[in-house]
Amino acid sequence: MTSPSLPAELKAALGAKLEGVSRNEVAARSALISKTYRDGGGSGTIRSEADALAYALARMPATYAAVAASLNALCEVRPDFKPETLLDVGAGPGTASWAAAEAFSSLRSFALLDANDALRTLARDLARGRARLGDLKYQEGEASALLAQSEPADLVVASYVIGELGETGRTELADLVWSKTRDTLLIVEPGTPAGTARILALRRRLVAAGAHVAAPCPHDGPCPLSAPDWCHFTQRLPRSRAHMQLKSADVPFEDEKFAYVALTRAPGTVHPARVLAQPLAGKAEISAKLCTTDGLVIARIPRRDKTAYARARRWRWGDAVLDES
Ligand SMILES: C[S@@+](CC[C@H](N)C(=O)[O-])C[C@H]1O[C@@H](n2cnc3c(N)ncnc32)[C@H](O)[C@@H]1O
């Protein structure tokens, strides 16, 4: 399992970048970037080296944790998946590449692309001299133009990117990234109703084009949830002292809500149910909302069924319910 914490090498590289930089200035820049995101804008406000660092300090721990959790879910249903090549689309500071390097020791080549020069420069600085990512290839430019010429990869990741594109751009990007996916495509978005809706639209389109869902869904059919409910997950991650200062936070952790889909070329062999909310443990039973191959189920596990009850007590929101779990 990949930890939700940034790898020590990455933390050290970010810490080194922060040396001699005014914390107040970084906090002000990061507040502006966060406000732009909250107001529905994208990463257009990230223009300088200082902006890129502010973005990375404020958001990289959370987007890393979300990608790590999504990759853990993928690995759980596909333990024999050993990708050698990665394509990280809209890579920003390289977040998904770092998470994939942790999740898959098999990865030997990392291709990243992004339109933002400041984030690309930061990603290269953070990776320079590091054991796994030291010789990553990072291209700067519009994703659609670069993808057309990219080599296909075993694993393609688009993390927190499609929300920055309009509907036509998203559809175009979905087709392109799928055409460059040799085995598995992972798309991660914020766990808002809008983020989930974007994932579901691309899932529908790519399933129609022949993709299969590896995770989180145990089926390729329509999502059984309907508004106001939506499919999303949450990942707790630690906050460093700098991270806390930056966000004027009181607690040393945060919970990142995210939505994701992992699509594969070949159908999977296991289709575990997925826990869609934190199960409720009452006196007489545990009740859990599960997405199953037969649709949405509220499972009720009575305390008197000792073995099943003990198993269900371990279920957490986002878990796959494998036969023996
Ligand atoms: C919110 S950041 C996410 C960065 C990184 N993937 C992560 O998870 O931390 C979105 C990134 O997508 C990039 N991006 C957005 N639209 C793009 C496009 N059309 N072509 C290339 N990159 C794009 C932005 O420059 C930015 O770096």
The ligand as an SDF file (V2000), in Angstrom:
LIG
                    3D

 27 29  0  0  0  0  0  0  0  0999 V2000
   -4.7770   21.4070  -10.6310 C   0  0  0  0  0  0  0  0  0  0  0  0
   -3.3120   21.1720  -11.5180 S   0  0  0  0  0  0  0  0  0  0  0  0
   -2.9960   19.4350  -11.1850 C   0  0  0  0  0  0  0  0  0  0  0  0
   -1.5590   19.1040  -11.2790 C   0  0  0  0  0  0  0  0  0  0  0  0
   -1.1920   17.6640  -10.9280 C   0  0  0  0  0  0  0  0  0  0  0  0
   -1.7080   16.7310  -11.9040 N   0  0  0  0  0  0  0  0  0  0  0  0
   -1.6640   17.3050   -9.5430 C   0  0  0  0  0  0  0  0  0  0  0  0
   -2.4720   16.3850   -9.4090 O   0  0  0  0  0  0  0  0  0  0  0  0
   -1.1960   17.9230   -8.5770 O   0  0  0  0  0  0  0  0  0  0  0  0
   -3.8700   21.1030  -13.1950 C   0  0  0  0  0  0  0  0  0  0  0  0
   -2.7460   21.0640  -14.1860 C   0  0  0  0  0  0  0  0  0  0  0  0
   -3.2800   20.8210  -15.4860 O   0  0  0  0  0  0  0  0  0  0  0  0
   -2.5880   21.6310  -16.4140 C   0  0  0  0  0  0  0  0  0  0  0  0
   -3.4340   21.8400  -17.5850 N   0  0  0  0  0  0  0  0  0  0  0  0
   -4.6980   22.3030  -17.6080 C   0  0  0  0  0  0  0  0  0  0  0  0
   -5.1490   22.3580  -18.8820 N   0  0  0  0  0  0  0  0  0  0  0  0
   -4.1460   21.9180  -19.6720 C   0  0  0  0  0  0  0  0  0  0  0  0
   -4.0050   21.7350  -21.0740 C   0  0  0  0  0  0  0  0  0  0  0  0
   -4.9970   22.0070  -21.9020 N   0  0  0  0  0  0  0  0  0  0  0  0
   -2.8370   21.2540  -21.5440 N   0  0  0  0  0  0  0  0  0  0  0  0
   -1.8180   20.9660  -20.6920 C   0  0  0  0  0  0  0  0  0  0  0  0
   -1.8980   21.1110  -19.3530 N   0  0  0  0  0  0  0  0  0  0  0  0
   -3.0490   21.5830  -18.8540 C   0  0  0  0  0  0  0  0  0  0  0  0
   -2.3090   22.9140  -15.6450 C   0  0  0  0  0  0  0  0  0  0  0  0
   -1.2710   23.6550  -16.2280 O   0  0  0  0  0  0  0  0  0  0  0  0
   -1.9820   22.3680  -14.2720 C   0  0  0  0  0  0  0  0  0  0  0  0
   -0.6150   22.1030  -14.1100 O   0  0  0  0  0  0  0  0  0  0  0  0
  1  2  1  0
  2  3  1  0
  2 10  1  0
  3  4  1  0
  4  5  1  0
  5  6  1  0
  5  7  1  0
  7  8  2  0
  7  9  1  0
 10 11  1  0
 11 12  1  0
 11 26  1  0
 12 13  1  0
 13 14  1  0
 13 24  1  0
 14 15  1  0
 14 23  1  0
 15 16  2  0
 16 17  1  0
 17 18  1  0
 17 23  2  0
 18 19  1  0
 18 20  2  0
 20 21  1  0
 21 22  2  0
 22 23  1  0
 24 25  1  0
 24 26  1  0
 26 27  1  0
M  CHG  2   2   1   9  -1
M  END
$$$$
